[in-house]
Amino acid sequence: MDRWPHRLMVLVIDFDNVFEARLHKVRARIPAHLEERVFVLGSLSEPEALRKSGLGSYEAIGSAMAKDCREGNKGIWGDDLLKHNAGELSRLRQSIVPILFPPA
């Protein structure tokens, strides 16, 4: 990432039902000069729980997440297993929406 100063990274993890502790542990491994370009998102427990909760297949979940991110909707991101991502999602949207979803 040092070679490409505009590169962004999204880390997708499961938080094992210990959101704050896992987030802190992951963030502690990110070099300070890269913190603003690295985003940590994930399921509160494990990805399988998302599918089991009736949100659909992994493909459907991913598509809904991308759509709601692009449109700025809570939608799927408001689910109990994903709502803890709100702050990071907001930060991510500020960086990627202009690049991936420019105004038509």
C-alpha positions in Angstrom: 0.0 0.0 0.0 3.0 2.3 0.4 3.7 2.0 -3.3 0.1 3.0 -4.2 -1.0 6.0 -2.1 -4.6 5.9 -3.4 -5.1 2.2 -2.7 -7.8 1.3 -0.1 -8.2 -2.0 1.7 -11.4 -3.6 3.2 -10.8 -6.3 5.8 -13.8 -8.5 6.2 -13.8 -10.5 9.5 -16.1 -12.1 11.9 -16.2 -10.5 15.3 -16.9 -13.7 17.3 -19.5 -11.8 19.4 -16.8 -9.6 20.9 -17.0 -6.6 18.6 -14.9 -4.1 20.5 -12.2 -6.5 21.5 -11.8 -8.0 17.9 -11.9 -4.5 16.3 -9.3 -3.2 18.7 -7.1 -6.3 18.1 -7.3 -5.9 14.3 -6.8 -2.1 14.3 -3.7 -2.5 16.5 -2.1 -4.5 13.6 -2.7 -1.7 11.1 0.3 0.7 10.7 -0.7 4.2 11.8 0.1 5.7 8.4 -2.4 3.4 6.7 -5.3 3.7 9.3 -7.3 6.1 7.1 -7.1 3.7 4.1 -8.1 0.5 5.8 -11.6 -0.4 6.7 -12.8 -3.3 9.0 -16.2 -4.7 8.4 -17.9 -8.0 9.3 -20.6 -10.1 10.9 -21.1 -9.7 14.6 -20.8 -13.5 15.1 -19.9 -15.5 11.9 -20.9 -15.2 8.3 -23.0 -18.4 8.4 -25.3 -16.7 10.9 -26.2 -14.1 8.3 -27.4 -16.8 5.9 -29.2 -18.7 8.7 -31.0 -15.5 9.7 -32.9 -15.5 6.5 -30.9 -12.8 4.6 -30.4 -15.2 1.6 -27.4 -16.7 0.0 -24.0 -15.2 0.4 -24.3 -13.8 -3.1 -27.6 -12.2 -2.2 -26.2 -10.8 1.0 -23.2 -9.4 -0.7 -25.4 -7.8 -3.5 -27.7 -6.2 -0.9 -24.7 -4.9 1.1 -23.2 -3.3 -2.0 -26.6 -1.8 -3.1 -27.3 -0.4 0.3 -23.8 1.0 0.6 -24.1 2.7 -2.8 -27.5 4.1 -2.1 -26.8 5.1 1.5 -29.6 2.9 2.9 -29.5 1.1 6.2 -31.3 -1.9 4.6 -29.3 -5.0 5.3 -26.7 -3.0 7.2 -29.4 -2.4 9.9 -29.6 -6.1 10.6 -28.6 -7.1 14.2 -25.6 -9.0 12.8 -24.3 -6.0 10.8 -25.5 -2.8 12.5 -22.2 -2.5 14.5 -20.5 -1.6 11.2 -22.3 1.8 11.0 -19.4 4.0 11.8 -16.9 2.1 9.6 -19.4 1.9 6.8 -20.0 5.7 6.9 -16.2 6.2 6.7 -15.9 3.7 3.8 -18.7 5.3 1.9 -17.0 8.7 2.0 -14.0 7.2 0.3 -15.4 4.8 -2.2 -18.8 6.2 -3.4 -17.2 8.9 -5.5 -14.9 6.3 -7.1 -17.2 3.3 -7.5 -20.6 5.0 -7.8 -20.0 8.5 -9.4 -23.1 10.6 -10.2 -24.7 9.7 -13.5 
